[in-house]
Amino acid sequence: MGQQLSEIGVLRRSVQEMQRGFAEIVRIADRTSIGLQELSGFGLHFRQMKREQLRLSEKLDMISRETDSLAGVLQLRDQVQREHQDEFKEIVEVSRSLQEWRSRITAVYSDAGHLFESEPIRELIDRFGPRPAYAAEPRARSGRTTRPSQKSVGPQRQR
């Protein structure tokens, strides 16, 4: 019986050690479970980061394509400018000449416009001046007629 009691004491100590080990295993399992839950959150976070990375990559690809397209357009513009540089210069010169001509004609007209208002001059212009085939019928204005190409001038200047 003593031997059996000593064996029971050994078994009891062994059971107590197993209970302590089991408690330690439960604590470790709890910490592991918490760690796994946190890792699950990290996984979700990493998947979201991956989706954002893919979206950014797509946008960067689009920007790159648009930049390449813009570079192509700029090259074409430069090529057209080089090829037509003389024509552009000529157009600018013609435009300047037309502006000078217009300002000169305007100056002459403002200085001599009152001469064209007299009835004898108007009759002479109407009699000998060529009428374009496309001109519309003249509008009546205070008893006299004017051609569409002629501007009306204000009252005669006195000198």
Contact map, one row per residue, 1 for C-alpha under 8 A:
111110000000000000000000000000000000000000000000000000000000000000000000000000000000000000000000000000000000000000000000000000000000000000000000000000000000000
111111000000000000000000000000000000000000000000000000000000000000000000000000000000000000000000000000000000000000000000000000000000000000000000000000000000000
111111100000000000000000000000000000000000000000000000000000000000000000000000000000000000000000000000000000000000000000000000000000000000000000000000000000000
111111110000000000000000000000000000000000000000000000000000000000000000000000000000000000000000000000000000000000000000000000000000000000000000000000000000000
111111111000000000000000000000000000000000000000000000000000000000000000000000000000000000000000000000000000000000000000000000000000000000000000000000000000000
011111111100000000000000000000000000000000000000000000000000000000000000000000000000000000000000000000000000000000000000000000000000000000000000000000000000000
001111111110000000000000000000000000000000000000000000000000000000000000000000000000000000000000000000000000000000000000000000000000000000000000000000000000000
000111111111000000000000000000000000000000000000000000000000000000000000000000000000000000000000000000000000000000000000000000000000000000000000000000000000000
000011111111100000000000000000000000000000000000000000000000000000000000000000000000000000000000000000000000000000000000000000000000000000000000000000000000000
000001111111110000000000000000000000000000000000000000000000000000000000000000000000000000000000000000000000000000000000000000000000000000000000000000000000000
000000111111111000000000000000000000000000000000000000000000000000000000000000000000000000000000000000000000000000000000000000000000000000000000000000000000000
000000011111111100000000000000000000000000000000000000000000000000000000000000000000000000000000000000000000000000000000000000000000000000000000000000000000000
000000001111111110000000000000000000000000000000000000000000000000000000000000000000000000000000000000000000000000000000000000000000000000000000000000000000000
000000000111111111000000000000000000000000000000000000000000000000000000000000000000000000000000000000000000000000000000000000000000000000000000000000000000000
000000000011111111100000000000000000000000000000000000000000000000000000000000000000000000000000000000000000000000000000000000000000000000000000000000000000000
000000000001111111110000000000000000000000000000000000000000000000000000000000000000000000000000000000000000000000000000000000000000000000000000000000000000000
000000000000111111111000000000000000000000000000000000000000000000000000000000000000000000000000000000000000000000000000000000000000000000000000000000000000000
000000000000011111111100000000000000000000000000000000000000000000000000000000000000000000000000000000000000000000000000000000000000000000000000000000000000000
000000000000001111111110000000000000000000000000000000000000000000000000000000000000000000000000000000000000000000000000000000000000000000000000000000000000000
000000000000000111111111000000000000000000000000000000000000000000000000000000000000000000000000000000000000000000000000000000000000000000000000000000000000000
000000000000000011111111100000000000000000000000000000000000000000000000000000000000000000000000000000000000000000000000000000000000000000000000000000000000000
000000000000000001111111110000000000000000000000000000000000000000000000000000000000000000000000000000000000000000000000000000000000000000000000000000000000000
000000000000000000111111111000000000000000000000000000000000000000000000000000000000000000000000000000000000000000000000000000000000000000000000000000000000000
000000000000000000011111111100000000000000000000000000000000000000000000000000000000000000000000000000000000000000000000000000000000000000000000000000000000000
000000000000000000001111111110000000000000000000000000000000000000000000000000000000000000000000000000000000000000000000000000000000000000000000000000000000000
000000000000000000000111111111000000000000000000000000000000000000000000000000000000000000000000000000000000000000000000000000000000000000000000000000000000000
000000000000000000000011111111100000000000000000000000000000000000000000000000000000000000000000000000000000000000000000000000000000000000000000000000000000000
000000000000000000000001111111110000000000000000000000000000000000000000000000000000000000000000000000000000000000000000000000000000000000000000000000000000000
000000000000000000000000111111111000000000000000000000000000000000000000000000000000000000000000000000000000000000000000000000000000000000000000000000000000000
000000000000000000000000011111111100000000000000000000000000000000000000000000000000000000000000000000000000000000000000000000000000000000000000000000000000000
000000000000000000000000001111111110000000000000000000000000000000000000000000000000000000000000000000000000000000000000000000000000000000000000000000000000000
000000000000000000000000000111111111000000000000000000000000000000000000000000000000000000000000000000000000000000000000000000000000000000000000000000000000000
000000000000000000000000000011111111100000000000000000000000000000000000000000000000000000000000000000000000000000000000000000000000000000000000000000000000000
000000000000000000000000000001111111110000000000000000000000000000000000000000000000000000000000000000000000000000000000000000000000000000000000000000000000000
000000000000000000000000000000111111111000000000000000000000000000000000000000000000000000000000000000000000000000000000000000000000000000000000000000000000000
000000000000000000000000000000011111111100000000000000000000000000000000000000000000000000000000000000000000000000000000000000000000000000000000000000000000000
000000000000000000000000000000001111111110000000000000000000000000000000000000000000000000000000000000000000000000000000000000000000000000000000000000000000000
000000000000000000000000000000000111111111000000000000000000000000000000000000000000000000000000000000000000000000000000000000000000000000000000000000000000000
000000000000000000000000000000000011111111100000000000000000000000000000000000000000000000000000000000000000000000000000000000000000000000000000000000000000000
000000000000000000000000000000000001111111110000000000000000000000000000000000000000000000000000000000000000000000000000000000000000000000000000000000000000000
000000000000000000000000000000000000111111111000000000000000000000000000000000000000000000000000000000000000000000000000000000000000000000000000000000000000000
000000000000000000000000000000000000011111111100000000000000000000000000000000000000000000000000000000000000000000000000000000000000000000000000000000000000000
000000000000000000000000000000000000001111111110000000000000000000000000000000000000000000000000000000000000000000000000000000000000000000000000000000000000000
000000000000000000000000000000000000000111111111000000000000000000000000000000000000000000000000000000000000000000000000000000000000000000000000000000000000000
000000000000000000000000000000000000000011111111100000000000000000000000000000000000000000000000000000000000000000000000000000000000000000000000000000000000000
000000000000000000000000000000000000000001111111110000000000000000000000000000000000000000000000000000000000000000000000000000000000000000000000000000000000000
000000000000000000000000000000000000000000111111111000000000000000000000000000000000000000000000000000000000000000000000000000000000000000000000000000000000000
000000000000000000000000000000000000000000011111111100000000000000000000000000000000000000000000000000000000000000000000000000000000000000000000000000000000000
000000000000000000000000000000000000000000001111111110000000000000000000000000000000000000000000000000000000000000000000000000000000000000000000000000000000000
000000000000000000000000000000000000000000000111111111000000000000000000000000000000000000000000000000000000000000000000000000000000000000000000000000000000000
000000000000000000000000000000000000000000000011111111100000000000000000000000000000000000000000000000000000000000000000000000000000000000000000000000000000000
000000000000000000000000000000000000000000000001111111110000000000000000000000000000000000000000000000000000000000000000000000000000000000000000000000000000000
000000000000000000000000000000000000000000000000111111111000000000000000000000000000000000000000000000000000000000000000000000000000000000000000000000000000000
000000000000000000000000000000000000000000000000011111111100000000000000000000000000000000000000000000000000000000000000000000000000000000000000000000000000000
000000000000000000000000000000000000000000000000001111111110000000000000000000000000000000000000000000000000000000000000000000000000000000000000000000000000000
000000000000000000000000000000000000000000000000000111111111000000000000000000000000000000000000000000000000000000000000000000000000000000000000000000000000000
000000000000000000000000000000000000000000000000000011111111100000000000000000000000000000000000000000000000000000000000000000000000000000000000000000000000000
000000000000000000000000000000000000000000000000000001111111110000000000000000000000000000000000000000000000000000000000000000000000000000000000000000000000000
000000000000000000000000000000000000000000000000000000111111111000000000000000000000000000000000000000000000000000000000000000000000000000000000000000000000000
000000000000000000000000000000000000000000000000000000011111111100000000000000000000000000000000000000000000000000000000000000000000000000000000000000000000000
000000000000000000000000000000000000000000000000000000001111111110000000000000000000000000000000000000000000000000000000000000000000000000000000000000000000000
000000000000000000000000000000000000000000000000000000000111111111000000000000000000000000000000000000000000000000000000000000000000000000000000000000000000000
000000000000000000000000000000000000000000000000000000000011111111100000000000000000000000000000000000000000000000000000000000000000000000000000000000000000000
000000000000000000000000000000000000000000000000000000000001111111110000000000000000000000000000000000000000000000000000000000000000000000000000000000000000000
000000000000000000000000000000000000000000000000000000000000111111111000000000000000000000000000000000000000000000000000000000000000000000000000000000000000000
000000000000000000000000000000000000000000000000000000000000011111111100000000000000000000000000000000000000000000000000000000000000000000000000000000000000000
000000000000000000000000000000000000000000000000000000000000001111111110000000000000000000000000000000000000000000000000000000000000000000000000000000000000000
000000000000000000000000000000000000000000000000000000000000000111111111000000000000000000000000000000000000000000000000000000000000000000000000000000000000000
000000000000000000000000000000000000000000000000000000000000000011111111100000000000000000000000000000000000000000000000000000000000000000000000000000000000000
000000000000000000000000000000000000000000000000000000000000000001111111110000000000000000000000000000000000000000000000000000000000000000000000000000000000000
000000000000000000000000000000000000000000000000000000000000000000111111111000000000000000000000000000000000000000000000000000000000000000000000000000000000000
000000000000000000000000000000000000000000000000000000000000000000011111111100000000000000000000000000000000000000000000000000000000000000000000000000000000000
000000000000000000000000000000000000000000000000000000000000000000001111111110000000000000000000000000000000000000000000000000000000000000000000000000000000000
000000000000000000000000000000000000000000000000000000000000000000000111111111000000000000000000000000000000000000000000000000000000000000000000000000000000000
000000000000000000000000000000000000000000000000000000000000000000000011111111100000000000000000000000000000000000000000000000000000000000000000000000000000000
000000000000000000000000000000000000000000000000000000000000000000000001111111110000000000000000000000000000000000000000000000000000000000000000000000000000000
000000000000000000000000000000000000000000000000000000000000000000000000111111111000000000000000000000000000000000000000000000000000000000000000000000000000000
000000000000000000000000000000000000000000000000000000000000000000000000011111111100000000000000000000000000000000000000000000000000000000000000000000000000000
000000000000000000000000000000000000000000000000000000000000000000000000001111111110000000000000000000000000000000000000000000000000000000000000000000000000000
000000000000000000000000000000000000000000000000000000000000000000000000000111111111100000000000000000000000000000000000000000000000000000000000000000000000000
000000000000000000000000000000000000000000000000000000000000000000000000000011111111100000000000000000000000000000000000000000000000000000000000000000000000000
000000000000000000000000000000000000000000000000000000000000000000000000000001111111100000000000000000000000000000000000000000000000000000000000000000000000000
000000000000000000000000000000000000000000000000000000000000000000000000000000111111110000000000000000000000000000000000000000000000000000000000000000000000000
000000000000000000000000000000000000000000000000000000000000000000000000000000011111111100000000000000000000000000000000000000000000000000000000000000000000000
000000000000000000000000000000000000000000000000000000000000000000000000000000011111111110000000000000000000000000000000000000000000000000000000000000000000000
000000000000000000000000000000000000000000000000000000000000000000000000000000000011111111000000000000000000000000000000000000000000000000000000000000000000000
000000000000000000000000000000000000000000000000000000000000000000000000000000000001111111100000000000000000000000000000000000000000000000000000000000000000000
000000000000000000000000000000000000000000000000000000000000000000000000000000000001111111110000000000000000000000000000000000000000000000000000000000000000000
000000000000000000000000000000000000000000000000000000000000000000000000000000000000111111111000000000000000000000000000000000000000000000000000000000000000000
000000000000000000000000000000000000000000000000000000000000000000000000000000000000011111111100000000000000000000000000000000000000000000000000000000000000000
000000000000000000000000000000000000000000000000000000000000000000000000000000000000001111111110000000000000000000000000000000000000000000000000000000000000000
000000000000000000000000000000000000000000000000000000000000000000000000000000000000000111111111000000000000000000000000000000000000000000000000000000000000000
000000000000000000000000000000000000000000000000000000000000000000000000000000000000000011111111100000000000000000000000000000000000000000000000000000000000000
000000000000000000000000000000000000000000000000000000000000000000000000000000000000000001111111110000000000000000000000000000000000000000000000000000000000000
000000000000000000000000000000000000000000000000000000000000000000000000000000000000000000111111111000000000000000000000000000000000000000000000000000000000000
000000000000000000000000000000000000000000000000000000000000000000000000000000000000000000011111111100000000000000000000000000000000000000000000000000000000000
000000000000000000000000000000000000000000000000000000000000000000000000000000000000000000001111111110000000000000000000000000000000000000000000000000000000000
000000000000000000000000000000000000000000000000000000000000000000000000000000000000000000000111111111000000000000000000000000000000000000000000000000000000000
000000000000000000000000000000000000000000000000000000000000000000000000000000000000000000000011111111100000000000000000000000000000000000000000000000000000000
000000000000000000000000000000000000000000000000000000000000000000000000000000000000000000000001111111110000000000000000000000000000000000000000000000000000000
000000000000000000000000000000000000000000000000000000000000000000000000000000000000000000000000111111111000000000000000000000000000000000000000000000000000000
000000000000000000000000000000000000000000000000000000000000000000000000000000000000000000000000011111111100000000000000000000000000000000000000000000000000000
000000000000000000000000000000000000000000000000000000000000000000000000000000000000000000000000001111111110000000000000000000000000000000000000000000000000000
000000000000000000000000000000000000000000000000000000000000000000000000000000000000000000000000000111111111000000000000000000000000000000000000000000000000000
000000000000000000000000000000000000000000000000000000000000000000000000000000000000000000000000000011111111100000000000000000000000000000000000000000000000000
000000000000000000000000000000000000000000000000000000000000000000000000000000000000000000000000000001111111110000000000000000000000000000000000000000000000000
000000000000000000000000000000000000000000000000000000000000000000000000000000000000000000000000000000111111111000000000000000000000000000000000000000000000000
000000000000000000000000000000000000000000000000000000000000000000000000000000000000000000000000000000011111111110000000000000000000000000000000000000000000000
000000000000000000000000000000000000000000000000000000000000000000000000000000000000000000000000000000001111111110000000000000000000000000000000000000000000000
000000000000000000000000000000000000000000000000000000000000000000000000000000000000000000000000000000000111111111000000000000000000000000000000000000000000000
000000000000000000000000000000000000000000000000000000000000000000000000000000000000000000000000000000000011111111000000000000000000000000000000000000000000000
000000000000000000000000000000000000000000000000000000000000000000000000000000000000000000000000000000000001111111110000000000000000000000000000000000000000000
000000000000000000000000000000000000000000000000000000000000000000000000000000000000000000000000000000000001111111111000000000000000000000000000000000001000000
000000000000000000000000000000000000000000000000000000000000000000000000000000000000000000000000000000000000011111111100000000000000000000000000000000001011100
000000000000000000000000000000000000000000000000000000000000000000000000000000000000000000000000000000000000000111111100100000000000000000000000000000000000000
000000000000000000000000000000000000000000000000000000000000000000000000000000000000000000000000000000000000000111111100110000000000000000000000000000000000000
000000000000000000000000000000000000000000000000000000000000000000000000000000000000000000000000000000000000000011111110110000000000000000000000000000001001000
000000000000000000000000000000000000000000000000000000000000000000000000000000000000000000000000000000000000000001111111110000000000000000000000000000000000000
000000000000000000000000000000000000000000000000000000000000000000000000000000000000000000000000000000000000000000001111111000000000000000000000000000000000000
000000000000000000000000000000000000000000000000000000000000000000000000000000000000000000000000000000000000000000000111111100000000000000000000000000000000000
000000000000000000000000000000000000000000000000000000000000000000000000000000000000000000000000000000000000000000111111111110000000000000000000000000000000000
000000000000000000000000000000000000000000000000000000000000000000000000000000000000000000000000000000000000000000011111111111000000000000000000000000000000000
000000000000000000000000000000000000000000000000000000000000000000000000000000000000000000000000000000000000000000000011111111100000000000000000000000000000000
000000000000000000000000000000000000000000000000000000000000000000000000000000000000000000000000000000000000000000000001111111111000000000000000000000000000000
000000000000000000000000000000000000000000000000000000000000000000000000000000000000000000000000000000000000000000000000111111111000000000000000000000000000000
000000000000000000000000000000000000000000000000000000000000000000000000000000000000000000000000000000000000000000000000011111111000000000000000000000000000000
000000000000000000000000000000000000000000000000000000000000000000000000000000000000000000000000000000000000000000000000001111111000000000000000000000000000000
000000000000000000000000000000000000000000000000000000000000000000000000000000000000000000000000000000000000000000000000000111111100000000000000000000000000000
000000000000000000000000000000000000000000000000000000000000000000000000000000000000000000000000000000000000000000000000000111111110000000000000000000000000000
000000000000000000000000000000000000000000000000000000000000000000000000000000000000000000000000000000000000000000000000000000011111000000000000000000000000000
000000000000000000000000000000000000000000000000000000000000000000000000000000000000000000000000000000000000000000000000000000001111101000000000000000000000000
000000000000000000000000000000000000000000000000000000000000000000000000000000000000000000000000000000000000000000000000000000000111111000000000000000000000000
000000000000000000000000000000000000000000000000000000000000000000000000000000000000000000000000000000000000000000000000000000000011111000000000000000000000000
000000000000000000000000000000000000000000000000000000000000000000000000000000000000000000000000000000000000000000000000000000000001111100000000000000000000000
000000000000000000000000000000000000000000000000000000000000000000000000000000000000000000000000000000000000000000000000000000000011111110000000001100000000000
000000000000000000000000000000000000000000000000000000000000000000000000000000000000000000000000000000000000000000000000000000000000011111000000000100000000000
000000000000000000000000000000000000000000000000000000000000000000000000000000000000000000000000000000000000000000000000000000000000001111100000000000000000000
000000000000000000000000000000000000000000000000000000000000000000000000000000000000000000000000000000000000000000000000000000000000000111110000111100000000000
000000000000000000000000000000000000000000000000000000000000000000000000000000000000000000000000000000000000000000000000000000000000000011111000111000000000000
000000000000000000000000000000000000000000000000000000000000000000000000000000000000000000000000000000000000000000000000000000000000000001111111110000000000000
000000000000000000000000000000000000000000000000000000000000000000000000000000000000000000000000000000000000000000000000000000000000000000111111110000000000000
000000000000000000000000000000000000000000000000000000000000000000000000000000000000000000000000000000000000000000000000000000000000000000011111000000000000000
000000000000000000000000000000000000000000000000000000000000000000000000000000000000000000000000000000000000000000000000000000000000000000011111100000000000000
000000000000000000000000000000000000000000000000000000000000000000000000000000000000000000000000000000000000000000000000000000000000000000011111110000000000000
000000000000000000000000000000000000000000000000000000000000000000000000000000000000000000000000000000000000000000000000000000000000000001111011111000000000000
000000000000000000000000000000000000000000000000000000000000000000000000000000000000000000000000000000000000000000000000000000000000000001111001111101000000000
000000000000000000000000000000000000000000000000000000000000000000000000000000000000000000000000000000000000000000000000000000000000001001100000111111000000000
000000000000000000000000000000000000000000000000000000000000000000000000000000000000000000000000000000000000000000000000000000000000001101000000011111100000000
000000000000000000000000000000000000000000000000000000000000000000000000000000000000000000000000000000000000000000000000000000000000000000000000001111100000000
000000000000000000000000000000000000000000000000000000000000000000000000000000000000000000000000000000000000000000000000000000000000000000000000011111110000000
000000000000000000000000000000000000000000000000000000000000000000000000000000000000000000000000000000000000000000000000000000000000000000000000000111111000000
000000000000000000000000000000000000000000000000000000000000000000000000000000000000000000000000000000000000000000000000000000000000000000000000000001111100000
000000000000000000000000000000000000000000000000000000000000000000000000000000000000000000000000000000000000000011001000000000000000000000000000000000111110000
000000000000000000000000000000000000000000000000000000000000000000000000000000000000000000000000000000000000000000000000000000000000000000000000000000011111000
000000000000000000000000000000000000000000000000000000000000000000000000000000000000000000000000000000000000000001000000000000000000000000000000000000001111100
000000000000000000000000000000000000000000000000000000000000000000000000000000000000000000000000000000000000000001001000000000000000000000000000000000000111110
000000000000000000000000000000000000000000000000000000000000000000000000000000000000000000000000000000000000000001000000000000000000000000000000000000000011111
000000000000000000000000000000000000000000000000000000000000000000000000000000000000000000000000000000000000000000000000000000000000000000000000000000000001111
000000000000000000000000000000000000000000000000000000000000000000000000000000000000000000000000000000000000000000000000000000000000000000000000000000000000111
